Amino acid sequence: MTQQNDTIRTRPDGSIDTAYYMARGRHMRSQAAHAMFSPEPAKPRRRRGFARLFGAATA
């Protein structure tokens, strides 16, 4: 059996709080979907040709 560091969230009657974990899963899926369609951060473009060879500044 694997070691579990997190405690499982339970309701007052002792059963697992499934509503909490379902809401948590929906939130995580929503974040993943938003991350898929959000623009990527701008990356510096690689210099090509003479600019790379002679260290010219990029525009």
C-alpha positions as a Markdown table, in Angstrom:
| # | Residue | x | y | z |
|---|---|---|---|---|
| 1 | Met | 0.0 | 0.0 | 0.0 |
| 2 | Thr | 1.3 | 3.5 | -0.8 |
| 3 | Gln | 1.8 | 6.2 | 1.9 |
| 4 | Gln | -0.7 | 9.0 | 1.8 |
| 5 | Asn | 0.3 | 12.4 | 3.3 |
| 6 | Asp | -3.0 | 14.2 | 2.7 |
| 7 | Thr | -6.0 | 13.5 | 5.0 |
| 8 | Ile | -9.2 | 12.7 | 3.3 |
| 9 | Arg | -11.9 | 15.3 | 3.8 |
| 10 | Thr | -14.9 | 13.7 | 5.5 |
| 11 | Arg | -18.4 | 14.8 | 6.5 |
| 12 | Pro | -19.6 | 15.0 | 10.1 |
| 13 | Asp | -21.1 | 11.4 | 9.7 |
| 14 | Gly | -17.6 | 10.1 | 8.8 |
| 15 | Ser | -18.2 | 9.4 | 5.1 |
| 16 | Ile | -16.1 | 10.9 | 2.4 |
| 17 | Asp | -17.1 | 14.4 | 1.3 |
| 18 | Thr | -17.8 | 13.6 | -2.3 |
| 19 | Ala | -19.3 | 17.0 | -3.1 |
| 20 | Tyr | -16.1 | 18.7 | -2.1 |
| 21 | Tyr | -14.0 | 16.4 | -4.4 |
| 22 | Met | -16.4 | 16.8 | -7.3 |
| 23 | Ala | -16.3 | 20.6 | -7.0 |
| 24 | Arg | -12.5 | 20.4 | -6.8 |
| 25 | Gly | -12.3 | 18.3 | -9.9 |
| 26 | Arg | -14.6 | 20.6 | -11.9 |
| 27 | His | -12.4 | 23.6 | -10.9 |
| 28 | Met | -9.2 | 21.8 | -11.9 |
| 29 | Arg | -10.7 | 20.8 | -15.3 |
| 30 | Ser | -11.8 | 24.4 | -15.8 |
| 31 | Gln | -8.3 | 25.7 | -15.1 |
| 32 | Ala | -6.8 | 23.1 | -17.5 |
| 33 | Ala | -9.3 | 24.1 | -20.3 |
| 34 | His | -8.5 | 27.8 | -19.8 |
| 35 | Ala | -4.8 | 27.1 | -19.9 |
| 36 | Met | -5.2 | 25.3 | -23.2 |
| 37 | Phe | -6.8 | 28.3 | -24.9 |
| 38 | Ser | -4.9 | 31.1 | -23.2 |
| 39 | Pro | -2.1 | 32.7 | -25.3 |
| 40 | Glu | 1.4 | 31.5 | -24.5 |
| 41 | Pro | 3.8 | 34.0 | -23.0 |
| 42 | Ala | 6.0 | 35.8 | -25.6 |
| 43 | Lys | 9.2 | 34.0 | -26.2 |
| 44 | Pro | 12.3 | 35.8 | -27.5 |
| 45 | Arg | 12.7 | 34.9 | -31.2 |
| 46 | Arg | 15.9 | 33.1 | -32.2 |
| 47 | Arg | 18.2 | 35.2 | -34.3 |
| 48 | Arg | 19.0 | 33.8 | -37.8 |
| 49 | Gly | 21.7 | 34.2 | -40.4 |
| 50 | Phe | 24.0 | 37.2 | -40.1 |
| 51 | Ala | 22.4 | 38.6 | -37.0 |
| 52 | Arg | 23.3 | 35.4 | -35.1 |
| 53 | Leu | 26.8 | 35.3 | -36.5 |
| 54 | Phe | 27.7 | 39.0 | -35.9 |
| 55 | Gly | 25.6 | 39.7 | -32.8 |
| 56 | Ala | 23.3 | 42.3 | -34.4 |
| 57 | Ala | 20.4 | 43.5 | -32.3 |
| 58 | Thr | 16.9 | 42.1 | -33.1 |
| 59 | Ala | 14.0 | 44.5 | -33.8 |
